[in-house]
Amino acid sequence: MISYKKLIFILMLGSFLLGCSSKNKEDIVATAYDYKLYKSDLKGIIPSGTTKSDSIAIIKNFINNWIHQKIVIYKAEKNLSDDQKDFTDQIENYRNSLLVYSYESKLINQLLDTTITNEQIQAYYDKNTDNFLLKDNIIKVNYVKLDINSPNKAKIKSLLFSKTGNKSQLIDLCSKLAVNFYLEDDEWLLFNDLLKEIPIETYNQEAFLRNNRTIETKDENYYYLIYIKDFKVKESTSPISFEKENIRNILINKRKLELINKMHNELYEEAVKKNDFKIY
């Protein structure tokens, strides 16, 4: 049997990457019972640029896995009856499922209209409002993260917390001075996502949101300014803007099902007209 070092030496020379389409006895890398692993079976398993030591490890792991698999396969072959080893029906069913799926996917790619209007989204939301209950607390928020020693904290705080502050001036300052900031007006965010960015300690999120609008906090390196513009607590009705993409996907999936069902029915009706099947 060829050694790992000798095998990797062949690999580094590129000999079996270039060929060995024929499987000769001298090209055998490993055997397990009557199974044989050839050098050509290893073609392409090592990414370009891999070091020699890593290449040896990859080949060794591949060969060991191959041996383990073949041992189990051999024992299964020996210990299962012919009926237990007959997968004809399963293979046929799996093939049929793949054929149908591929045909349906081709049909969807060719015919599915994926344009969903805001009116259609609104209509679905209005009709199914009870289905859109929040699982988590959400907020509309603006926040700014500054270096702890930033000399511009007061100015940015004044602009952020003021209802009549100059938004463009705030954005300009944050673009130049902030470590990070979020100044969107109408986007809903998960409150938990804000907590990943801002070191706020709260054991009751709903109570915290009801009692806080402007927040200042800091840690060892950063100073944080947060203005919570609006919030909705979990199990309340989710706003349509938060559900818009979800509704779009629901409507597209409904169209997919309708298109597939229409295709099935049309094919069946065509087969009936042409007497392409019989029931005995």
C-alpha positions in Angstrom: 0.0 0.0 0.0 1.3 3.4 -0.9 2.3 5.6 2.2 0.8 8.9 3.0 4.1 10.7 2.5 4.7 9.0 -0.9 1.1 9.8 -1.9 1.4 13.5 -1.0 4.7 13.6 -2.8 2.9 12.5 -5.9 0.2 15.0 -5.2 2.7 17.9 -4.9 4.2 16.9 -8.2 0.6 17.1 -9.7 0.8 13.7 -11.3 -2.6 12.3 -10.2 -4.2 15.7 -10.5 -3.5 15.5 -14.2 -4.7 12.0 -14.9 -4.7 8.4 -14.0 -8.1 7.7 -15.6 -7.2 4.1 -15.8 -7.2 2.1 -12.6 -4.2 -0.1 -12.4 -3.1 -2.3 -9.5 -0.2 -0.1 -8.7 -2.5 2.9 -8.4 -4.4 1.4 -5.4 -4.2 3.6 -2.3 -6.3 1.4 0.1 -8.4 -1.7 0.3 -11.2 -2.9 2.5 -12.4 -6.4 1.8 -13.1 -6.4 -1.9 -13.3 -2.6 -2.2 -10.4 -0.7 -3.7 -9.6 3.0 -3.5 -7.5 4.4 -6.3 -5.3 7.5 -6.6 -7.8 8.8 -9.2 -10.5 8.7 -6.6 -8.6 11.3 -4.6 -8.5 13.8 -7.4 -9.6 17.3 -6.4 -9.9 16.7 -2.6 -7.0 19.0 -1.8 -7.6 22.8 -2.3 -4.9 24.7 -4.1 -2.5 26.4 -1.8 -2.8 23.8 0.9 0.5 23.1 2.8 2.1 19.7 2.6 1.3 18.8 6.3 -2.4 19.8 5.8 -2.5 17.9 2.5 -1.3 14.8 4.3 -3.9 15.2 7.0 -6.7 15.7 4.4 -5.7 12.6 2.5 -5.3 10.5 5.7 -8.8 11.6 6.9 -10.4 10.9 3.5 -8.8 7.4 3.4 -9.8 6.6 7.0 -13.4 7.7 6.4 -13.5 5.6 3.2 -12.3 2.5 5.1 -14.8 3.0 7.9 -17.6 3.4 5.3 -16.7 0.3 3.3 -16.4 -1.8 6.5 -19.9 -0.9 7.5 -21.2 -1.4 3.9 -19.6 -4.9 3.8 -21.1 -5.9 7.1 -24.5 -4.6 6.0 -24.3 -6.6 2.8 -23.5 -9.8 4.7 -26.1 -9.4 7.4 -29.1 -8.2 5.5 -31.5 -10.4 3.6 -32.0 -9.8 -0.1 -35.4 -8.3 0.7 -33.8 -5.9 3.2 -31.3 -4.8 0.6 -33.8 -4.2 -2.1 -34.3 -0.5 -2.4 -35.9 -0.5 -5.9 -39.1 1.1 -4.8 -37.4 3.7 -2.6 -35.0 4.7 -5.4 -37.9 4.9 -7.9 -40.0 7.0 -5.6 -37.0 9.3 -4.9 -36.3 9.6 -8.6 -40.0 10.4 -9.3 -40.0 13.1 -6.6 -36.9 14.7 -8.1 -38.4 14.6 -11.6 -41.6 16.3 -10.4 -39.7 18.8 -8.3 -37.5 19.7 -11.2 -40.4 20.1 -13.6 -42.4 22.2 -11.1 -39.3 24.4 -10.5 -38.8 24.9 -14.2 -42.5 25.9 -14.6 -42.3 28.3 -11.6 -39.1 30.0 -13.1 -40.9 30.4 -16.4 -44.4 31.5 -15.4 -44.5 32.8 -11.8 -45.3 36.4 -11.4 -43.4 37.7 -8.4 -44.7 41.2 -8.5 -46.5 42.0 -5.3 -48.0 45.5 -4.9 -48.4 47.5 -1.7 -52.1 47.3 -2.2 -52.0 43.5 -2.2 -49.9 43.4 0.9 -52.3 45.8 2.7 -55.3 43.8 1.7 -53.7 40.5 3.0 -52.7 42.2 6.2 -56.1 43.7 6.8 -57.8 40.3 6.2 -55.4 38.4 8.4 -54.5 40.9 11.2 -55.1 38.3 13.9 -52.3 36.2 12.5 -49.7 39.0 12.9 -49.0 39.0 16.6 -45.5 40.0 17.8 -43.4 37.3 19.3 -40.9 39.9 20.6 -40.8 43.5 21.6 -40.0 45.9 18.7 -38.9 49.5 18.6 -38.3 52.5 16.4 -35.0 53.9 17.7 -32.2 56.3 16.9 -28.9 55.7 18.6 -25.3 56.9 18.5 -22.2 55.2 19.8 -19.3 57.5 20.6 -15.8 57.1 21.9 -15.8 57.6 25.7 -13.6 60.6 25.3 -15.4 62.2 22.4 -15.7 66.0 22.9 -18.9 66.2 20.9 -21.2 64.3 23.2 -23.2 67.3 24.2 -23.8 68.6 20.7 -24.9 65.2 19.4 -27.1 64.6 22.4 -28.9 67.9 21.9 -29.5 67.1 18.2 -30.6 63.4 18.9 -33.0 64.1 21.8 -34.5 67.3 20.3 -37.8 66.8 18.4 -36.9 69.8 16.3 -33.2 69.0 15.9 -31.4 69.4 12.6 -31.4 65.8 11.2 -29.0 66.4 8.4 -26.6 68.1 10.8 -26.8 65.1 13.1 -26.2 62.6 10.3 -23.2 64.7 9.2 -21.7 64.8 12.7 -22.3 61.1 13.3 -20.7 60.2 9.9 -17.6 62.0 11.0 -17.4 61.3 14.7 -19.5 58.3 15.7 -18.2 54.8 16.1 -21.6 53.5 15.0 -25.1 55.1 14.6 -28.6 54.3 13.5 -30.9 57.2 12.5 -33.7 55.6 10.5 -37.1 57.2 11.1 -39.7 54.5 10.2 -37.9 51.1 10.5 -38.9 48.8 13.3 -36.2 46.8 15.0 -36.2 44.0 17.5 -35.5 45.4 20.9 -33.2 42.4 21.5 -31.1 43.5 18.5 -30.6 46.8 20.1 -29.5 45.2 23.4 -26.8 43.4 21.5 -25.3 46.7 20.5 -26.1 48.8 23.6 -25.2 47.8 27.2 -28.7 48.3 28.7 -29.6 46.1 31.7 -33.3 45.3 31.9 -35.1 42.4 33.5 -38.5 43.6 32.3 -38.4 44.8 28.8 -42.0 45.9 28.6 -41.7 48.1 31.8 -38.4 49.5 30.6 -39.9 50.5 27.2 -42.9 52.1 28.9 -40.8 54.2 31.2 -37.8 55.2 29.0 -37.6 57.4 25.9 -34.1 58.9 26.1 -31.2 56.9 27.5 -27.6 57.7 28.2 -25.2 54.9 29.2 -21.5 54.0 28.9 -19.0 51.2 29.4 -15.3 51.2 29.6 -14.7 52.4 26.1 -17.9 53.9 24.7 -20.6 56.4 25.4 -24.2 55.6 24.1 -27.1 57.9 23.4 -30.5 56.2 22.6 -33.8 57.8 21.7 -36.7 55.3 21.6 -39.3 56.9 19.3 -42.0 54.2 19.5 -42.4 50.6 20.6 -44.8 47.7 20.5 -44.7 44.9 23.0 -44.9 41.2 22.2 -48.3 39.6 21.6 -49.7 42.9 20.4 -50.5 43.4 16.7 -47.4 43.6 14.5 -47.3 46.7 12.3 -47.6 46.1 8.6 -44.2 47.7 7.9 -42.6 45.0 10.1 -44.5 42.2 8.3 -44.2 43.5 4.8 -41.5 41.1 3.6 -43.2 38.2 5.4 -46.5 38.9 3.6 -44.7 39.2 0.3 -43.3 35.7 0.7 -46.7 34.3 1.8 -48.3 35.7 -1.3 -45.6 34.5 -3.6 -45.8 31.0 -2.1 -49.6 31.0 -2.6 -49.1 31.8 -6.2 -46.6 29.0 -6.5 -49.1 26.5 -5.1 -51.8 27.8 -7.4 -49.6 27.6 -10.4 -48.5 24.0 -9.5 -52.1 22.9 -8.9 -53.2 24.4 -12.2 -50.4 22.6 -14.0 -51.4 19.3 -12.4 -55.1 19.8 -13.3 -54.3 20.8 -16.9 -52.1 17.8 -17.4 -54.7 15.5 -16.0 -57.5 17.0 -18.2 -55.3 16.7 -21.3 -54.5 13.0 -20.4 -58.3 12.4 -20.0 -59.0 13.8 -23.5 -56.3 11.8 -25.1 -57.2 8.6 -23.3 -53.6 8.4 -22.0 -54.6 6.2 -19.0 -57.0 3.5 -18.1 -58.4 2.3 -14.8 -59.1 -1.5 -14.6 
